[in-house]
Amino acid sequence: MKEDRIKALGERFKVEPEEAEGKIRKTYYIDKALSDEVDQIYRRLNYELCGIAKSDFLEALFRFGLENIENIEKRLRK
């Protein structure tokens, strides 16, 4: 029974190859308040923009961060 549950939970991570092309699944642990803030902003933008994928939203945040890495580096050095 326990093994069946574990197997069923693992099935949700299986993605069809065409759906995940060029993508990778990673797990990061971040501050809960930050995660809640990101989720809240995502929900608002998802509604205002008539549906965006959360992965696209997060990729945009990461790309913006990389474009501004110098400012991020300065902030981390403080």
PyMOL Python script that loads the backbone (N, CA, C, O; Angstrom):
from pymol import cmd

cmd.read_pdbstr("""\
ATOM      1  N   MET A   1       0.819  -1.187   0.000  1.00  0.00           N
ATOM      2  CA  MET A   1       0.000   0.000   0.000  1.00  0.00           C
ATOM      3  C   MET A   1       0.870   1.260   0.000  1.00  0.00           C
ATOM      4  O   MET A   1       0.641   2.180  -0.785  1.00  0.00           O
ATOM      5  N   LYS A   2       1.868   1.293   0.886  1.00  0.00           N
ATOM      6  CA  LYS A   2       2.769   2.442   0.946  1.00  0.00           C
ATOM      7  C   LYS A   2       3.533   2.585  -0.372  1.00  0.00           C
ATOM      8  O   LYS A   2       3.716   3.695  -0.872  1.00  0.00           O
ATOM      9  N   GLU A   3       3.973   1.464  -0.925  1.00  0.00           N
ATOM     10  CA  GLU A   3       4.708   1.494  -2.190  1.00  0.00           C
ATOM     11  C   GLU A   3       3.833   2.028  -3.330  1.00  0.00           C
ATOM     12  O   GLU A   3       4.308   2.764  -4.194  1.00  0.00           O
ATOM     13  N   ASP A   4       2.542   1.644  -3.322  1.00  0.00           N
ATOM     14  CA  ASP A   4       1.616   2.133  -4.354  1.00  0.00           C
ATOM     15  C   ASP A   4       1.450   3.647  -4.259  1.00  0.00           C
ATOM     16  O   ASP A   4       1.404   4.336  -5.278  1.00  0.00           O
ATOM     17  N   ARG A   5       1.362   4.155  -3.048  1.00  0.00           N
ATOM     18  CA  ARG A   5       1.209   5.604  -2.844  1.00  0.00           C
ATOM     19  C   ARG A   5       2.450   6.338  -3.328  1.00  0.00           C
ATOM     20  O   ARG A   5       2.345   7.359  -4.007  1.00  0.00           O
ATOM     21  N   ILE A   6       3.616   5.824  -2.983  1.00  0.00           N
ATOM     22  CA  ILE A   6       4.876   6.444  -3.416  1.00  0.00           C
ATOM     23  C   ILE A   6       4.974   6.424  -4.938  1.00  0.00           C
ATOM     24  O   ILE A   6       5.386   7.410  -5.550  1.00  0.00           O
ATOM     25  N   LYS A   7       4.598   5.309  -5.544  1.00  0.00           N
ATOM     26  CA  LYS A   7       4.634   5.210  -7.005  1.00  0.00           C
ATOM     27  C   LYS A   7       3.669   6.213  -7.637  1.00  0.00           C
ATOM     28  O   LYS A   7       4.007   6.867  -8.624  1.00  0.00           O
ATOM     29  N   ALA A   8       2.468   6.332  -7.066  1.00  0.00           N
ATOM     30  CA  ALA A   8       1.469   7.270  -7.594  1.00  0.00           C
ATOM     31  C   ALA A   8       1.963   8.708  -7.482  1.00  0.00           C
ATOM     32  O   ALA A   8       1.763   9.504  -8.400  1.00  0.00           O
ATOM     33  N   LEU A   9       2.600   9.045  -6.375  1.00  0.00           N
ATOM     34  CA  LEU A   9       3.133  10.401  -6.211  1.00  0.00           C
ATOM     35  C   LEU A   9       4.251  10.675  -7.214  1.00  0.00           C
ATOM     36  O   LEU A   9       4.372  11.791  -7.721  1.00  0.00           O
ATOM     37  N   GLY A  10       5.057   9.673  -7.498  1.00  0.00           N
ATOM     38  CA  GLY A  10       6.139   9.824  -8.467  1.00  0.00           C
ATOM     39  C   GLY A  10       5.633  10.021  -9.887  1.00  0.00           C
ATOM     40  O   GLY A  10       6.312  10.645 -10.702  1.00  0.00           O
ATOM     41  N   GLU A  11       4.453   9.501 -10.194  1.00  0.00           N
ATOM     42  CA  GLU A  11       3.888   9.628 -11.541  1.00  0.00           C
ATOM     43  C   GLU A  11       3.643  11.076 -11.943  1.00  0.00           C
ATOM     44  O   GLU A  11       3.727  11.415 -13.123  1.00  0.00           O
ATOM     45  N   ARG A  12       3.341  11.933 -10.971  1.00  0.00           N
ATOM     46  CA  ARG A  12       3.053  13.328 -11.316  1.00  0.00           C
ATOM     47  C   ARG A  12       4.280  14.068 -11.825  1.00  0.00           C
ATOM     48  O   ARG A  12       4.149  15.143 -12.411  1.00  0.00           O
ATOM     49  N   PHE A  13       5.466  13.517 -11.614  1.00  0.00           N
ATOM     50  CA  PHE A  13       6.688  14.159 -12.088  1.00  0.00           C
ATOM     51  C   PHE A  13       7.096  13.690 -13.472  1.00  0.00           C
ATOM     52  O   PHE A  13       8.052  14.204 -14.053  1.00  0.00           O
ATOM     53  N   LYS A  14       6.374  12.720 -13.997  1.00  0.00           N
ATOM     54  CA  LYS A  14       6.668  12.248 -15.345  1.00  0.00           C
ATOM     55  C   LYS A  14       6.005  13.181 -16.343  1.00  0.00           C
ATOM     56  O   LYS A  14       4.808  13.455 -16.254  1.00  0.00           O
ATOM     57  N   VAL A  15       6.781  13.659 -17.278  1.00  0.00           N
ATOM     58  CA  VAL A  15       6.278  14.624 -18.254  1.00  0.00           C
ATOM     59  C   VAL A  15       6.546  14.063 -19.642  1.00  0.00           C
ATOM     60  O   VAL A  15       7.582  13.446 -19.890  1.00  0.00           O
ATOM     61  N   GLU A  16       5.606  14.285 -20.528  1.00  0.00           N
ATOM     62  CA  GLU A  16       5.800  13.879 -21.913  1.00  0.00           C
ATOM     63  C   GLU A  16       6.990  14.640 -22.490  1.00  0.00           C
ATOM     64  O   GLU A  16       7.132  15.833 -22.219  1.00  0.00           O
ATOM     65  N   PRO A  17       7.850  13.990 -23.278  1.00  0.00           N
ATOM     66  CA  PRO A  17       9.051  14.642 -23.808  1.00  0.00           C
ATOM     67  C   PRO A  17       8.778  15.958 -24.531  1.00  0.00           C
ATOM     68  O   PRO A  17       9.545  16.909 -24.377  1.00  0.00           O
ATOM     69  N   GLU A  18       7.696  16.034 -25.321  1.00  0.00           N
ATOM     70  CA  GLU A  18       7.423  17.271 -26.056  1.00  0.00           C
ATOM     71  C   GLU A  18       7.024  18.409 -25.117  1.00  0.00           C
ATOM     72  O   GLU A  18       7.209  19.579 -25.452  1.00  0.00           O
ATOM     73  N   GLU A  19       6.478  18.078 -23.946  1.00  0.00           N
ATOM     74  CA  GLU A  19       6.090  19.114 -22.997  1.00  0.00           C
ATOM     75  C   GLU A  19       7.299  19.715 -22.298  1.00  0.00           C
ATOM     76  O   GLU A  19       7.285  20.893 -21.939  1.00  0.00           O
ATOM     77  N   ALA A  20       8.336  18.928 -22.103  1.00  0.00           N
ATOM     78  CA  ALA A  20       9.480  19.375 -21.314  1.00  0.00           C
ATOM     79  C   ALA A  20      10.710  19.652 -22.172  1.00  0.00           C
ATOM     80  O   ALA A  20      11.814  19.763 -21.640  1.00  0.00           O
ATOM     81  N   GLU A  21      10.548  19.763 -23.448  1.00  0.00           N
ATOM     82  CA  GLU A  21      11.692  19.971 -24.326  1.00  0.00           C
ATOM     83  C   GLU A  21      12.445  21.240 -23.939  1.00  0.00           C
ATOM     84  O   GLU A  21      11.868  22.325 -23.876  1.00  0.00           O
ATOM     85  N   GLY A  22      13.727  21.087 -23.682  1.00  0.00           N
ATOM     86  CA  GLY A  22      14.549  22.225 -23.298  1.00  0.00           C
ATOM     87  C   GLY A  22      14.345  22.670 -21.862  1.00  0.00           C
ATOM     88  O   GLY A  22      14.854  23.718 -21.466  1.00  0.00           O
ATOM     89  N   LYS A  23      13.617  21.903 -21.081  1.00  0.00           N
ATOM     90  CA  LYS A  23      13.318  22.259 -19.692  1.00  0.00           C
ATOM     91  C   LYS A  23      13.940  21.229 -18.760  1.00  0.00           C
ATOM     92  O   LYS A  23      14.237  20.103 -19.159  1.00  0.00           O
ATOM     93  N   ILE A  24      14.129  21.636 -17.520  1.00  0.00           N
ATOM     94  CA  ILE A  24      14.655  20.741 -16.496  1.00  0.00           C
ATOM     95  C   ILE A  24      13.908  21.008 -15.190  1.00  0.00           C
ATOM     96  O   ILE A  24      13.568  22.154 -14.896  1.00  0.00           O
ATOM     97  N   ARG A  25      13.658  19.984 -14.424  1.00  0.00           N
ATOM     98  CA  ARG A  25      12.984  20.137 -13.132  1.00  0.00           C
ATOM     99  C   ARG A  25      14.058  20.242 -12.052  1.00  0.00           C
ATOM    100  O   ARG A  25      14.946  19.395 -11.954  1.00  0.00           O
ATOM    101  N   LYS A  26      13.961  21.297 -11.244  1.00  0.00           N
ATOM    102  CA  LYS A  26      14.874  21.510 -10.119  1.00  0.00           C
ATOM    103  C   LYS A  26      14.049  21.837  -8.884  1.00  0.00           C
ATOM    104  O   LYS A  26      12.923  22.322  -8.990  1.00  0.00           O
ATOM    105  N   THR A  27      14.608  21.572  -7.726  1.00  0.00           N
ATOM    106  CA  THR A  27      13.975  21.927  -6.470  1.00  0.00           C
ATOM    107  C   THR A  27      14.887  22.882  -5.726  1.00  0.00           C
ATOM    108  O   THR A  27      16.070  22.604  -5.532  1.00  0.00           O
ATOM    109  N   TYR A  28      14.329  24.014  -5.310  1.00  0.00           N
ATOM    110  CA  TYR A  28      15.067  24.996  -4.533  1.00  0.00           C
ATOM    111  C   TYR A  28      14.299  25.273  -3.253  1.00  0.00           C
ATOM    112  O   TYR A  28      13.068  25.294  -3.253  1.00  0.00           O
ATOM    113  N   TYR A  29      15.021  25.484  -2.168  1.00  0.00           N
ATOM    114  CA  TYR A  29      14.392  25.844  -0.911  1.00  0.00           C
ATOM    115  C   TYR A  29      14.625  27.328  -0.685  1.00  0.00           C
ATOM    116  O   TYR A  29      15.767  27.779  -0.601  1.00  0.00           O
ATOM    117  N   ILE A  30      13.523  28.096  -0.584  1.00  0.00           N
ATOM    118  CA  ILE A  30      13.622  29.533  -0.381  1.00  0.00           C
ATOM    119  C   ILE A  30      12.726  29.932   0.789  1.00  0.00           C
ATOM    120  O   ILE A  30      11.884  29.158   1.242  1.00  0.00           O
ATOM    121  N   ASP A  31      12.926  31.134   1.254  1.00  0.00           N
ATOM    122  CA  ASP A  31      12.157  31.678   2.356  1.00  0.00           C
ATOM    123  C   ASP A  31      10.656  31.600   2.051  1.00  0.00           C
ATOM    124  O   ASP A  31      10.229  31.926   0.944  1.00  0.00           O
ATOM    125  N   LYS A  32       9.870  31.174   3.023  1.00  0.00           N
ATOM    126  CA  LYS A  32       8.430  31.016   2.814  1.00  0.00           C
ATOM    127  C   LYS A  32       7.762  32.342   2.470  1.00  0.00           C
ATOM    128  O   LYS A  32       6.901  32.388   1.591  1.00  0.00           O
ATOM    129  N   ALA A  33       8.144  33.416   3.148  1.00  0.00           N
ATOM    130  CA  ALA A  33       7.526  34.720   2.866  1.00  0.00           C
ATOM    131  C   ALA A  33       7.815  35.148   1.428  1.00  0.00           C
ATOM    132  O   ALA A  33       6.941  35.700   0.759  1.00  0.00           O
ATOM    133  N   LEU A  34       9.026  34.900   0.956  1.00  0.00           N
ATOM    134  CA  LEU A  34       9.380  35.231  -0.428  1.00  0.00           C
ATOM    135  C   LEU A  34       8.562  34.385  -1.399  1.00  0.00           C
ATOM    136  O   LEU A  34       8.047  34.894  -2.394  1.00  0.00           O
ATOM    137  N   SER A  35       8.448  33.102  -1.107  1.00  0.00           N
ATOM    138  CA  SER A  35       7.658  32.215  -1.953  1.00  0.00           C
ATOM    139  C   SER A  35       6.196  32.656  -2.004  1.00  0.00           C
ATOM    140  O   SER A  35       5.576  32.653  -3.068  1.00  0.00           O
ATOM    141  N   ASP A  36       5.653  33.032  -0.851  1.00  0.00           N
ATOM    142  CA  ASP A  36       4.262  33.508  -0.811  1.00  0.00           C
ATOM    143  C   ASP A  36       4.088  34.780  -1.629  1.00  0.00           C
ATOM    144  O   ASP A  36       3.088  34.946  -2.327  1.00  0.00           O
ATOM    145  N   GLU A  37       5.077  35.687  -1.540  1.00  0.00           N
ATOM    146  CA  GLU A  37       5.008  36.938  -2.307  1.00  0.00           C
ATOM    147  C   GLU A  37       5.054  36.667  -3.806  1.00  0.00           C
ATOM    148  O   GLU A  37       4.293  37.258  -4.572  1.00  0.00           O
ATOM    149  N   VAL A  38       5.947  35.772  -4.222  1.00  0.00           N
ATOM    150  CA  VAL A  38       6.050  35.409  -5.642  1.00  0.00           C
ATOM    151  C   VAL A  38       4.737  34.781  -6.110  1.00  0.00           C
ATOM    152  O   VAL A  38       4.247  35.109  -7.190  1.00  0.00           O
ATOM    153  N   ASP A  39       4.167  33.885  -5.309  1.00  0.00           N
ATOM    154  CA  ASP A  39       2.899  33.248  -5.678  1.00  0.00           C
ATOM    155  C   ASP A  39       1.776  34.267  -5.808  1.00  0.00           C
ATOM    156  O   ASP A  39       0.963  34.185  -6.728  1.00  0.00           O
ATOM    157  N   GLN A  40       1.729  35.221  -4.895  1.00  0.00           N
ATOM    158  CA  GLN A  40       0.690  36.245  -4.931  1.00  0.00           C
ATOM    159  C   GLN A  40       0.828  37.109  -6.190  1.00  0.00           C
ATOM    160  O   GLN A  40      -0.165  37.401  -6.856  1.00  0.00           O
ATOM    161  N   ILE A  41       2.039  37.510  -6.509  1.00  0.00           N
ATOM    162  CA  ILE A  41       2.269  38.325  -7.709  1.00  0.00           C
ATOM    163  C   ILE A  41       1.940  37.512  -8.955  1.00  0.00           C
ATOM    164  O   ILE A  41       1.329  38.026  -9.893  1.00  0.00           O
ATOM    165  N   TYR A  42       2.343  36.248  -8.967  1.00  0.00           N
ATOM    166  CA  TYR A  42       2.029  35.389 -10.116  1.00  0.00           C
ATOM    167  C   TYR A  42       0.520  35.294 -10.333  1.00  0.00           C
ATOM    168  O   TYR A  42       0.041  35.428 -11.459  1.00  0.00           O
ATOM    169  N   ARG A  43      -0.228  35.063  -9.253  1.00  0.00           N
ATOM    170  CA  ARG A  43      -1.688  34.941  -9.389  1.00  0.00           C
ATOM    171  C   ARG A  43      -2.301  36.223  -9.961  1.00  0.00           C
ATOM    172  O   ARG A  43      -3.194  36.170 -10.806  1.00  0.00           O
ATOM    173  N   ARG A  44      -1.814  37.364  -9.494  1.00  0.00           N
ATOM    174  CA  ARG A  44      -2.331  38.638 -10.001  1.00  0.00           C
ATOM    175  C   ARG A  44      -2.017  38.802 -11.479  1.00  0.00           C
ATOM    176  O   ARG A  44      -2.897  39.144 -12.270  1.00  0.00           O
ATOM    177  N   LEU A  45      -0.758  38.557 -11.857  1.00  0.00           N
ATOM    178  CA  LEU A  45      -0.368  38.706 -13.262  1.00  0.00           C
ATOM    179  C   LEU A  45      -1.047  37.675 -14.147  1.00  0.00           C
ATOM    180  O   LEU A  45      -1.428  37.977 -15.278  1.00  0.00           O
ATOM    181  N   ASN A  46      -1.200  36.471 -13.641  1.00  0.00           N
ATOM    182  CA  ASN A  46      -1.881  35.427 -14.398  1.00  0.00           C
ATOM    183  C   ASN A  46      -3.301  35.872 -14.737  1.00  0.00           C
ATOM    184  O   ASN A  46      -3.776  35.645 -15.850  1.00  0.00           O
ATOM    185  N   TYR A  47      -3.970  36.499 -13.790  1.00  0.00           N
ATOM    186  CA  TYR A  47      -5.328  36.995 -14.019  1.00  0.00           C
ATOM    187  C   TYR A  47      -5.307  38.168 -15.002  1.00  0.00           C
ATOM    188  O   TYR A  47      -6.081  38.197 -15.959  1.00  0.00           O
ATOM    189  N   GLU A  48      -4.409  39.141 -14.759  1.00  0.00           N
ATOM    190  CA  GLU A  48      -4.365  40.347 -15.585  1.00  0.00           C
ATOM    191  C   GLU A  48      -3.933  40.066 -17.023  1.00  0.00           C
ATOM    192  O   GLU A  48      -4.382  40.737 -17.953  1.00  0.00           O
ATOM    193  N   LEU A  49      -3.059  39.070 -17.203  1.00  0.00           N
ATOM    194  CA  LEU A  49      -2.535  38.759 -18.539  1.00  0.00           C
ATOM    195  C   LEU A  49      -3.296  37.607 -19.201  1.00  0.00           C
ATOM    196  O   LEU A  49      -2.865  37.073 -20.223  1.00  0.00           O
ATOM    197  N   CYS A  50      -4.415  37.238 -18.615  1.00  0.00           N
ATOM    198  CA  CYS A  50      -5.286  36.194 -19.174  1.00  0.00           C
ATOM    199  C   CYS A  50      -4.595  34.851 -19.337  1.00  0.00           C
ATOM    200  O   CYS A  50      -4.774  34.173 -20.349  1.00  0.00           O
ATOM    201  N   GLY A  51      -3.825  34.479 -18.366  1.00  0.00           N
ATOM    202  CA  GLY A  51      -3.239  33.144 -18.343  1.00  0.00           C
ATOM    203  C   GLY A  51      -1.810  33.085 -18.824  1.00  0.00           C
ATOM    204  O   GLY A  51      -1.543  33.186 -20.021  1.00  0.00           O
ATOM    205  N   ILE A  52      -0.890  32.920 -17.891  1.00  0.00           N
ATOM    206  CA  ILE A  52       0.523  32.688 -18.212  1.00  0.00           C
ATOM    207  C   ILE A  52       0.982  31.485 -17.401  1.00  0.00           C
ATOM    208  O   ILE A  52       0.491  31.234 -16.300  1.00  0.00           O
ATOM    209  N   ALA A  53       1.910  30.762 -17.951  1.00  0.00           N
ATOM    210  CA  ALA A  53       2.449  29.604 -17.238  1.00  0.00           C
ATOM    211  C   ALA A  53       3.350  30.090 -16.109  1.00  0.00           C
ATOM    212  O   ALA A  53       4.101  31.052 -16.273  1.00  0.00           O
ATOM    213  N   LYS A  54       3.271  29.425 -14.975  1.00  0.00           N
ATOM    214  CA  LYS A  54       4.112  29.830 -13.849  1.00  0.00           C
ATOM    215  C   LYS A  54       5.587  29.679 -14.214  1.00  0.00           C
ATOM    216  O   LYS A  54       6.419  30.470 -13.772  1.00  0.00           O
ATOM    217  N   SER A  55       5.910  28.676 -15.010  1.00  0.00           N
ATOM    218  CA  SER A  55       7.309  28.504 -15.412  1.00  0.00           C
ATOM    219  C   SER A  55       7.782  29.692 -16.252  1.00  0.00           C
ATOM    220  O   SER A  55       8.928  30.122 -16.119  1.00  0.00           O
ATOM    221  N   ASP A  56       6.914  30.226 -17.115  1.00  0.00           N
ATOM    222  CA  ASP A  56       7.281  31.409 -17.903  1.00  0.00           C
ATOM    223  C   ASP A  56       7.501  32.614 -16.991  1.00  0.00           C
ATOM    224  O   ASP A  56       8.425  33.400 -17.200  1.00  0.00           O
ATOM    225  N   PHE A  57       6.651  32.751 -15.986  1.00  0.00           N
ATOM    226  CA  PHE A  57       6.789  33.842 -15.016  1.00  0.00           C
ATOM    227  C   PHE A  57       8.116  33.739 -14.273  1.00  0.00           C
ATOM    228  O   PHE A  57       8.849  34.721 -14.158  1.00  0.00           O
ATOM    229  N   LEU A  58       8.419  32.542 -13.771  1.00  0.00           N
ATOM    230  CA  LEU A  58       9.660  32.360 -13.026  1.00  0.00           C
ATOM    231  C   LEU A  58      10.887  32.541 -13.924  1.00  0.00           C
ATOM    232  O   LEU A  58      11.895  33.098 -13.489  1.00  0.00           O
ATOM    233  N   GLU A  59      10.806  32.074 -15.170  1.00  0.00           N
ATOM    234  CA  GLU A  59      11.916  32.277 -16.101  1.00  0.00           C
ATOM    235  C   GLU A  59      12.140  33.761 -16.355  1.00  0.00           C
ATOM    236  O   GLU A  59      13.286  34.198 -16.459  1.00  0.00           O
ATOM    237  N   ALA A  60      11.066  34.545 -16.458  1.00  0.00           N
ATOM    238  CA  ALA A  60      11.205  35.987 -16.657  1.00  0.00           C
ATOM    239  C   ALA A  60      11.883  36.633 -15.451  1.00  0.00           C
ATOM    240  O   ALA A  60      12.723  37.519 -15.611  1.00  0.00           O
ATOM    241  N   LEU A  61      11.521  36.194 -14.247  1.00  0.00           N
ATOM    242  CA  LEU A  61      12.184  36.712 -13.048  1.00  0.00           C
ATOM    243  C   LEU A  61      13.668  36.376 -13.048  1.00  0.00           C
ATOM    244  O   LEU A  61      14.501  37.235 -12.758  1.00  0.00           O
ATOM    245  N   PHE A  62      14.000  35.134 -13.370  1.00  0.00           N
ATOM    246  CA  PHE A  62      15.406  34.713 -13.416  1.00  0.00           C
ATOM    247  C   PHE A  62      16.176  35.486 -14.482  1.00  0.00           C
ATOM    248  O   PHE A  62      17.290  35.945 -14.231  1.00  0.00           O
ATOM    249  N   ARG A  63      15.591  35.631 -15.663  1.00  0.00           N
ATOM    250  CA  ARG A  63      16.272  36.352 -16.746  1.00  0.00           C
ATOM    251  C   ARG A  63      16.519  37.811 -16.373  1.00  0.00           C
ATOM    252  O   ARG A  63      17.599  38.346 -16.622  1.00  0.00           O
ATOM    253  N   PHE A  64      15.519  38.449 -15.777  1.00  0.00           N
ATOM    254  CA  PHE A  64      15.684  39.828 -15.339  1.00  0.00           C
ATOM    255  C   PHE A  64      16.802  39.912 -14.302  1.00  0.00           C
ATOM    256  O   PHE A  64      17.628  40.824 -14.335  1.00  0.00           O
ATOM    257  N   GLY A  65      16.814  38.956 -13.390  1.00  0.00           N
ATOM    258  CA  GLY A  65      17.876  38.920 -12.384  1.00  0.00           C
ATOM    259  C   GLY A  65      19.247  38.766 -13.015  1.00  0.00           C
ATOM    260  O   GLY A  65      20.196  39.433 -12.603  1.00  0.00           O
ATOM    261  N   LEU A  66      19.366  37.897 -14.007  1.00  0.00           N
ATOM    262  CA  LEU A  66      20.654  37.701 -14.678  1.00  0.00           C
ATOM    263  C   LEU A  66      21.082  38.951 -15.443  1.00  0.00           C
ATOM    264  O   LEU A  66      22.269  39.267 -15.515  1.00  0.00           O
ATOM    265  N   GLU A  67      20.105  39.660 -16.015  1.00  0.00           N
ATOM    266  CA  GLU A  67      20.422  40.904 -16.724  1.00  0.00           C
ATOM    267  C   GLU A  67      20.889  41.995 -15.764  1.00  0.00           C
ATOM    268  O   GLU A  67      21.532  42.960 -16.178  1.00  0.00           O
ATOM    269  N   ASN A  68      20.568  41.841 -14.493  1.00  0.00           N
ATOM    270  CA  ASN A  68      20.919  42.828 -13.478  1.00  0.00           C
ATOM    271  C   ASN A  68      21.805  42.215 -12.393  1.00  0.00           C
ATOM    272  O   ASN A  68      21.712  42.578 -11.220  1.00  0.00           O
ATOM    273  N   ILE A  69      22.656  41.289 -12.801  1.00  0.00           N
ATOM    274  CA  ILE A  69      23.470  40.527 -11.854  1.00  0.00           C
ATOM    275  C   ILE A  69      24.415  41.416 -11.046  1.00  0.00           C
ATOM    276  O   ILE A  69      24.726  41.104  -9.897  1.00  0.00           O
ATOM    277  N   GLU A  70      24.872  42.519 -11.638  1.00  0.00           N
ATOM    278  CA  GLU A  70      25.779  43.401 -10.910  1.00  0.00           C
ATOM    279  C   GLU A  70      25.096  43.978  -9.673  1.00  0.00           C
ATOM    280  O   GLU A  70      25.691  44.029  -8.597  1.00  0.00           O
ATOM    281  N   ASN A  71      23.853  44.410  -9.829  1.00  0.00           N
ATOM    282  CA  ASN A  71      23.097  44.944  -8.687  1.00  0.00           C
ATOM    283  C   ASN A  71      22.835  43.867  -7.640  1.00  0.00           C
ATOM    284  O   ASN A  71      22.884  44.136  -6.439  1.00  0.00           O
ATOM    285  N   ILE A  72      22.561  42.672  -8.090  1.00  0.00           N
ATOM    286  CA  ILE A  72      22.319  41.567  -7.165  1.00  0.00           C
ATOM    287  C   ILE A  72      23.600  41.252  -6.401  1.00  0.00           C
ATOM    288  O   ILE A  72      23.573  41.023  -5.192  1.00  0.00           O
ATOM    289  N   GLU A  73      24.711  41.242  -7.112  1.00  0.00           N
ATOM    290  CA  GLU A  73      25.997  40.968  -6.468  1.00  0.00           C
ATOM    291  C   GLU A  73      26.292  42.015  -5.395  1.00  0.00           C
ATOM    292  O   GLU A  73      26.734  41.674  -4.298  1.00  0.00           O
ATOM    293  N   LYS A  74      26.050  43.285  -5.709  1.00  0.00           N
ATOM    294  CA  LYS A  74      26.278  44.352  -4.721  1.00  0.00           C
ATOM    295  C   LYS A  74      25.414  44.133  -3.481  1.00  0.00           C
ATOM    296  O   LYS A  74      25.876  44.306  -2.353  1.00  0.00           O
ATOM    297  N   ARG A  75      24.170  43.757  -3.699  1.00  0.00           N
ATOM    298  CA  ARG A  75      23.250  43.534  -2.577  1.00  0.00           C
ATOM    299  C   ARG A  75      23.694  42.347  -1.724  1.00  0.00           C
ATOM    300  O   ARG A  75      23.589  42.383  -0.498  1.00  0.00           O
ATOM    301  N   LEU A  76      24.184  41.309  -2.369  1.00  0.00           N
ATOM    302  CA  LEU A  76      24.623  40.118  -1.612  1.00  0.00           C
ATOM    303  C   LEU A  76      25.909  40.387  -0.841  1.00  0.00           C
ATOM    304  O   LEU A  76      26.153  39.753   0.185  1.00  0.00           O
ATOM    305  N   ARG A  77      26.739  41.320  -1.319  1.00  0.00           N
ATOM    306  CA  ARG A  77      28.003  41.616  -0.640  1.00  0.00           C
ATOM    307  C   ARG A  77      27.792  42.464   0.615  1.00  0.00           C
ATOM    308  O   ARG A  77      28.693  42.547   1.450  1.00  0.00           O
ATOM    309  N   LYS A  78      26.623  43.097   0.769  1.00  0.00           N
ATOM    310  CA  LYS A  78      26.369  43.945   1.937  1.00  0.00           C
ATOM    311  C   LYS A  78      26.254  43.124   3.209  1.00  0.00           C
ATOM    312  O   LYS A  78      26.040  43.681   4.286  1.00  0.00           O
TER     313      LYS A  78
END
""", "prot")
cmd.dss("prot")
cmd.show_as("cartoon", "prot")
cmd.util.cbc("prot")
cmd.orient("prot")
